[in-house]
Amino acid sequence: MRQAVRYLRTRVRAFGSGNRKFLMSVIIYLYKHMLVKEIKVKKNV
């Protein structure tokens, strides 16, 4: 998860804080990705 945060920060710096739509899409993508991971883990147990 730390890698994702670091990646996000570099993206924000590259695009500038003005690009909120991009930021939101990345956050939503990460959130969905985390949910999928959690669901998979729960199924495996």
DOLOTOR-169420 format. One line per field, with one value per residue (C-alpha): y, x, z; residue number from 1; residue in three letters. Coordinates in steps of 0.2 Angstrom, whole numbers, plus 5000, padded with zeros to 4 digits. Each point is the difference from the previous one (the first is absolute). Layout:
Y = Y,...
X = X,...
Z = Z,...
seq = NUM,...
type = ALA,...
END
This chain:
Y = 5000,5012,4998,5005,5016,5004,4997,5012,5013,5000,5000,5015,5010,4995,5006,5014,5001,5008,4983,4995,4989,4989,4999,4995,4986,4993,5000,4991,4988,4997,4998,4987,4991,4999,4994,4986,4995,4999,4990,4987,4998,4997,4987,4991,4998
X = 5000,5015,5006,4983,5000,5017,4995,4985,5011,5011,4985,4993,5016,5002,4982,4998,4987,4988,4996,4987,4990,5016,5003,4983,5000,5017,4993,4984,5010,5011,4985,4992,5016,5002,4982,5003,5015,4991,4986,5012,5009,4983,4996,5016,4998
Z = 5000,5004,4982,4993,5011,4994,4982,5004,5006,4985,4989,5009,4999,4981,4996,5012,5014,4987,4992,5013,4988,4996,5019,5004,4987,5007,5017,4995,4990,5015,5012,4988,4998,5019,5002,4987,5009,5017,4992,4992,5017,5008,4987,5002,5019
seq = 1,2,3,4,5,6,7,8,9,10,11,12,13,14,15,16,17,18,19,20,21,22,23,24,25,26,27,28,29,30,31,32,33,34,35,36,37,38,39,40,41,42,43,44,45
type = MET,ARG,GLN,ALA,VAL,ARG,TYR,LEU,ARG,THR,ARG,VAL,ARG,ALA,PHE,GLY,SER,GLY,ASN,ARG,LYS,PHE,LEU,MET,SER,VAL,ILE,ILE,TYR,LEU,TYR,LYS,HIS,MET,LEU,VAL,LYS,GLU,ILE,LYS,VAL,LYS,LYS,ASN,VAL
END
